[in-house]
Every structure is written in structure tokens, then in C-alpha cells.
Amino acid sequence: MASLWMAGTLVSFMIMAISGRELSQELSTFEILFFRSLIGLAIISVILSKTGWGQVRTARPILQITRNLAHYVGQFGWFYGISLLPLAQVFALEFTIPIWVACLAPFLLGERVTAVRVATIAIGFTGTLIILRPGMVPVSLASLAVLMAAGGYALAYIMTKLLSRTDPPITILFYMTVVQLPLGLVPSLFDWVTPSPALWPWLGVVGVTALTAHYCLTRAFVLADALVVIPLDFLRLPLAALIGFVFYNETLDVFVLIGAVIIFGGNFLGILRDAKAG
């Protein structure tokens, strides 16, 4: 069953990437994030109306807000990168999220700095350098935005781990949409573009897949160990390369592939460490 939930995760991320690329033809990144939060809030409100609004009470409101500020930075960088970079490169750089977590966890969660953790970070950093090749080719603002996104997501994941000790997932999702809604709306008003009717289906798709991707991934982790789930998650790279080739005539850069494999190797080393420690 875990593999089926992981398949749902992969499909959701791929469709969300396509919808983000299509929406970026007319809308700014801020506007995409506004509609994503608006649609997500509508869906969650329907769920809460049936299961009880009492679930929106949170024991840690400040942490909820901080978590969603970090998550918003992650979302902004990801959608901005999707609009400008080959899809495979975006997903390859996104694999640095566990590397960021390894860097931040000792400070935020009090985890020990071990030799394996240092090796994980070093390997991931090496893979990132191979993808970006600073000094050989110009490092684009979009690439830096995706790396910023990975850092924002990593910080949000750590805070989610802290929040999960007191708040259920539906509460976390509710505050994600509520906090991020004005963060997308206010800057959008300075350069507002009313979506054309052709974009309305894509707006619905990006709102739905943003929720289903995280839900399916969570279910996969519940049913199977990370040793099983994470290798399946790596399939996002060849799938992104295939979609980029078929729909957008993108070719897979060999440096992106090599760098992604190295980053994944560092991530998997960290997983093996956690499994041994457990």
C-alpha cells in the first residue's frame, strides 16, 4: 500500500509542476500562491464543517505562524523556479531539503552532530555544486530561488515535527492556508492579473494537488519506513525529465543527473544512519 500512496505523491507533484508552469504564463508567483491557498482553504473548510471546527484550536499559534512563513518562502522559490528552469533541475535541487534539515536539526531539535551527518551534508553540497557549476556557467536567480525554497521547506518540516506533538495534521493544514492566503494576496494586488477562463482548471488543479501530494506522502511514511519510501521519491527526477521533454521540449542535462544522484546518495546515507540508530 505504501507504494500506491507514493505513486499518488509522485503524480500529484508532477501535475502540480505542470499546472504551476501553465499558470506562470499569465500569473505572477504571488498570485499563484494566493489562489493555491484560497482553494486549499475552501477544501479544508468543507472537511472541517463535517468533522468539527474545534480542530482549528492550536496549542502553539506562534509556531504555526513561523512555520508557515518558512513554508511560504519554500513555495515561492519552488513555483518561481518551475516557471523558469527545466523541471528536472528544479526537482534535482529540491533533493537538497534533507541536507538543509541535517544542517538545521542540531540547532533547532538538539540533535547530535555526528560524522555521518557531516558526510551527508558534504556529499549533498558536492552534488549541488555539480548541478550549478559556479564559475563554469552563470548561476541563475531561479536556481538560487529553488535552493532557498529547499531551505524554507526544511525549516518548515522541522517545525512541523515540533507541531505534530500537539496539533493534528488538519490543524497544521488549516493554518497553512490561513496564514499564507494574505501573504500571496497583498503583493498580488500591486500587479493583479485576472486569470483567463483557460486558467481556471489549472487553478483548481494546483490547489488540489498541493494537498494530495502532502497527504499521500504522509500516508506512505505511516505505512512504510523511509528506507522504502525515499528511493521511490527519487523517481520524481526521471518523471520530471520525461514530462519536461514531452511537453516542453526540455533535455536532461547530464550534470543535473550526476549531481542529483550524488545528492540522493547523501540523503540515503542519512536514512541508513537513522535506521541504524532506531
Order of alpha helices (4+ residues) and beta strands (2+ residues): alpha-alpha-alpha-alpha-alpha-alpha-alpha-alpha-alpha-alpha-alpha-alpha
